[in-house]
Amino acid sequence: MPKDFLFDIGKVLLDFNFETSLTTLLPAGHPDPAAALSKLLAKKDDFEAGLISVGDYTNWALETMESTATPEQFHTAWQNIFTPNIPMWEAARSLAAQGHRLILFSNTNAIHCPKVFEDFPKFSLFHGSILSFEVNSIKPHPEIYQHAIDKYALVPEKTLYIDDLPANIATGNQFGFKTHQYILTNHTAFEQWLAEQLSSHNGAQRHGGTN
């Protein structure tokens, strides 16, 4: 029987590196690039929760960085941080082909979206999405998990959830999802977990039970 999957994007489907891209916007000779970028990213949660508009965040970020870049240049740098995690895309393609329902479940923002979906058309494999800035809540807060359950009529005990952050996984466990904390450098562990989950589910079905 098909199962539902919740997939995080960052550090699961896509690796990312804000620092390399955003550093190019700092003025030459900036005394402390690391501190400037740390301050910039510290406010990212509010932006990804939809509490700050794109215009306001952009202007604040450029001021914080003491940058002479244009808003368009900032957006380009903000967007050009991603590289695909090929093994996970192969897994997603296989799961979709098997008839499982794949749903994106991500903390993200209105600068990354919809650009990231245009840059990586394989996102068409997914059947839906819960994006933090659209629902005004971010992981690990319970509200966004409940929103996903309600929108897609998820049964947590039959939903597999993959995320890289321990706090997000912890909330997923509280809701009863079957969870895996993903580590980019250990995709094999994910494959082993996935095989166990699908095998146990199929075995239960053969014996007339449920997972």
Buried (B, 14 or more C-beta within 10 A) or exposed (E): EEBBBBBBBBBBBBBBEBBEBBBEBBEEEBEEBEEBBEEBBEBBBEBBBBBBEBEEBBEBBBEBBEBEBEBEBBBBBBBBBBEEBEEBBEBBEEBBEEEBBBBBBBBBBBBBBEBBBEBBEEBEBBBEBBBBBBBEBBBBBEEBBEBBBEEBEBEBEBBBBBBBBEEBBEBBEEBBBBBBBBEEEEBEEBEEBBEEBBEEBEEEEEEEEEB
